[in-house]
């Protein structure tokens, strides 16, 4: 073999774990993110009046 098999496996596994952790975090925080987005839509961001661009 021209490449280290164990290293390839570790890289793939870390990608899978990272992706699943991100999916889990999004699922756990879905309601909070939706509430925050709704608040921003209704009230704008805190620096809305301070921007000059």
Residue pairs with C-beta under 8 A, 6 or more apart in sequence:
26 33
